[in-house]
Amino acid sequence: MDDERLLLVRRGHGPAAGTWSVPGGRIEAGEPVQEAVVRELLEETGIEGVCGELVGWAERIDDGHHAVILDFAVTVLDAAEPVAGDDAAEA
């Protein structure tokens, strides 16, 4: 959130296609959580940032999958407008 704004992306693929959410995705094997946060932000929006503190979490269990969703505050390093990339249809 920046000046009362929260960055959202519209999912382009997967079970949540078409829905709006904060940027995010899976952690790669051996990847630290904080690095995954920064990588997913860059992949989905083209924006560089620094991972901050954990601000919330949730679980989603459906269709035989169990996901634990971690939400972190991120400090944006540039003022560029977000550009949808990776699996985001819109940012």
N, C-alpha and C positions, 0 to 999 in steps of 0.2 A: 504494500500500500504506500502511495506517495501522494501527499497533498490530497488525501481523501480518495485516492484512486487505487483500484486493485486490478492487476494484470490478469486477464482471462484469455483462454484459447478455446476455440470450438473444435472438438475432436473430429478428426477426419476418418478415423479407422477404429476398428475393434468394437467391443460391446457397448461402448459409450459414444459411438459415432453420432455427431450432430448435437451433442450436449456441450455446455460451457463448463470449464473447470480451470483451476490454476494450472500452469505448466507443470509437467511431471511425467514420470515413466518408471521403468524398471531399473534396478541397480544391476550393473554388470558384475559378473563373478570377480571377486577380489577388489572391487571398487569401493572406496570409502563413501559413506552416505553423502557427506558434504560435497564431494567431487561429482557425484551423480546429480545432485541438485543443480549445480552450476552448469554441468553438461546439458541436462535436459532443458534448462532455461535457454541456453544458446541454440540448441537444436530446434526448439519449437518456436522461438521468437526472434532469433538473431541478436538478442540482448546479452551483454556480458554482465555478470554480477558476482558478488561475494556472499557465500552462505552464512547466515546468522543463526539465531537460536530457533529451536523447535517451538512452534506456536500452537500445534494441535495435531491430533491423530484420529483416525477412524478405521473401522474394519468393514470390508465388503465381502460377503459370502454369497456366491451365486453360481449356478451351473457347474458345480464341482470345483470351483476356484475359491481360494481364500486369500484376500489381499489385505495387507496392513498399509494404510496410507499415512505418510508422515508429511506434515506441512511445516515449512521453515520460512522465516523472514529472510529476505534477500536484499542486499544493498546493490542498487543498479550503478554500474560504473560509467555508463554513457547515457546521454539523453536521446538516443536514437528512437525512432518510432518502431514498434514491433512489426516484424514481417513473419507471417505464418510459414513454417517449415516442418520437416519431418512428418509427424502424423497429425499436425494441427492444420485444420482447414481454414482457420481465420484467427487472427490475434489482435 
